[in-house]
C-alpha cells in the first residue's frame, strides 16, 4: 500500500493466484518434486519445547500449562524489547520454553541465553505466580507457520478462564486516517478485543479501516 | 464468513491471497464442505481481466455467467429470460486450431478450478463475473451485486420514477473497510 501521497506501488495480484503459479501447478508432480516438497515442509515445521521443571514428568508439565490464567505475548522486536526493558528480570521470571523454527527470514534455536539482536521466541513464567506466562517472539513467523505456532503453543492450555494479551507494533505510516500521518503525535496505542473480554481497555479501539496482520492477527 | 439466516444465505469473503501451492487443497476442502453440509447452491462472484477481452466481448455488457450442468437444469431458463450472456469459450490454440474451445478466465483466480471441480462433483454452482480493470473497483462491485440481485432478488428494487431503472445502488450499505482505500489525507505542508 502507498505510504505517502505520490508513492508508486506495484500491487500484487488481487486475483489471489498468479497465472504463472496456476500453470506451474497444472504440471504433474514428479516423485522428486514430492520429495523436495516434503523436505521443505519438514524444514518449516515448528517445535515448541517446554522446560517447565527440570526432571518433572511430562504429565505435571502438561498440568502446569493447563493451569495458565494469564498469557502475555509480545510479537516483534519492539514489543519484545519493551518486555525486556520494563518487565523481565532474572529474579522474578524464569524461562520455561522455547520455539524452534526456520523460514526464509529467520531461524531460531534451542538456546535460551539470547542476545537482543537475535531472533528468538521464548516463554517465561512469573515465579511468584506460576499461572502467569509471558512470550517474547522477536522472530518472524511465516504465514504457513502461524496456524502451527498457535496449535502448538495454545494446544496444552485451557481456554476457559485464560486471559491473553498480545503486544505488537505497527509503523505509523500504515495507520489509515482522514488526516495525514505526518503531523500525528506518535507513538500511540490502539486495541482490539474479543467479545469475551470484559475488562476495561486502556486505550481507544482500533478504528476501521485499519487492520492487524501476521501472527497478532492469527 | 457472514450469514443471513432469514434468507438462508451464507457469504464467504476471501480477503487474502493464497499461500503458495495451497490453493488447490483449499478448493478441495471448500467443495467437500459444500457437499457434506448439503449446501443447496453456490454462487461464485468473480471477475476477469478486461484487457483480455476479444473484439466481440468489447461490445455490450461486461457481465457474464456460467452454470454447472446440475444448476443449468434448474435455472437455465431463467437466465434466458433475464437475457444474461454466458461466458464464451476461447480457442485452446488460437490461430492454429480454432475448433477446440476451452474455458479461460484470466485474472479469475480460483474461479475456473472451483467451477470445473463443481461440474464434475455434481454441485449446483453459478459463476457471475464482470470484466474489470485494476484500479478503483467500487463501481464494479455495485454492478456485480446488482447483477446478482436481478436473479436472487435479495433487495426489492425500487423502480425509480424518473428513469424507470431497477438500479438498487443506493440501497446497498457501503462497508467501512472501503474507507481511505487510496491512502490517507494529504499533508498540509504539501501546499
Interface residues (C-beta under 8 A of the other chain):
Chain A: X1 X2 X4 X5 X11 X12 X13 X14 X15 X16 X17 X19 X21 X22 X25 X37 X143 X144 X175 X176 X177 X178 X179 X180 X181 X182 X183 X208 X209
Chain B: X14 X16 X17 X18 X19 X20 X21 X22 X23 X24 X47 X106 X107 X108 X109 X110 X113 X134 X176 X177 X178 X179 X180 X181 X182 X183 X184 X185 X186 X187 X188 X189 X190
